[in-house]
Amino acid sequence: MSDARATARTMPSGFSVGLDIGGTKTLAVLLGGDGEVLAQTRLATVRGPAGVVDGAVSAVQGVVRQAGVPIGDVTGVGVGVPGLVDSGAGTVRHAVNVGVDGAPLELSTLLSARLGGIGVEVENDLNVAAVGAAHLVEAEGVGHTPTDLAFLALGTGLAAGIVLDGRLRRGSRGAAGEIGHVPVDPAGPPCACGQRGCLELYASGSAVTALWPTTAGRPAPVELFEAAARGDLDAVAARSTYARAVAAAVRMLVLTVDVQHVVLGGGVSQLGQPLLDVVRDALDDESAASAFLRSLDLPGRVRLAPGRVAVGAVGAAVVGRAAGARARDLAG
């Protein structure tokens, strides 16, 4: 199993490609030897095992063609994919969003064979997002080296990918960062995991829809924040409730693993600065009565995922470069 280094400084020279395969789209980036993004592209995801492999091949070929780089100069390919990933075996199963069922799809082996033997690493999509965020934060020269960072995904569910001391932390059973299923209200509503009152029910993107149902076909977070900005008192109250829940997730991550940065990602993060502002305000409010919390500077640790590039695909490319290095070592 790979350590999935998150720092540009530890990566060998050469090109690497990263893929972030989602339910509707596949994002690809090409990284240069200095860790810079040289090209990126987007394709529609084709569901099913064959479609996933064919789409991955097309994405790799497309992004290197866009940059004018021969495929033979690519040292490694990384793939971020939802579902249950065995990174050591290079397989994925139960990736229902992309049409892969319980039978393991040998994605690493199949993709490597189609690309002429290039080393391929497969990783969970949330983990590569964390690695990508760490890579981009380090490129900006922000914070400590090596990076301690949590990528908090505010999507349909709630979970975090964690990088500690520049290394991806999966946990002994792959459950590191699954804070969405920490109960915060034992008397709360039932969660799909079988518990009650889980944090996911209050801080995910789905939680916004429950707080502020929309009938106009637009995303609930957008409608909620727009209504709050217009001064709708119900919307202001709902926005505050949501911000406190996200702040609780941030506090949980800092108090358990003391990461320097908590990066807000996922669908809700597309709200941008207005989301960041209300979460920081909630953290400020919660710290007001606690000298201990104030000493941790919780608001200062929260930031948005960089919007100019596909964070997950960048992380996959970083992971892919490590796969390429291992392949060269074995060949040598």
Secondary structure, DSSP 8 states (H G I E B T S, - for coil): ----B--GGGS-SSEEEEEEE-SSEEEEEEE-TTS-EEEEEEEE---SHHHHHHHHHHHHHHHHHHHT--GGGEEEEEEEESSEEETTTTEEE-BGGGTB-SS-B-HHHHHHHHTTS-EEEEEEHHHHHHHHHHHHHHHTT-S-SS--EEEEEESSSEEEEEEETTEEE--TTS-TT-GGGSBS-TTS-B-TTS-BSBTHHHHSHHHHHHHS--SSSS-HHHHHHHHHHTT-HHHHHHHHHHHHHHHHHHHHHHHHH--SEEEEESGGGGG-HHHHHHHHHHHHHHHTT-HHHHHTTHHHHEEE--SSS-HHHHHHHHHHHHHHHHHHHHH-
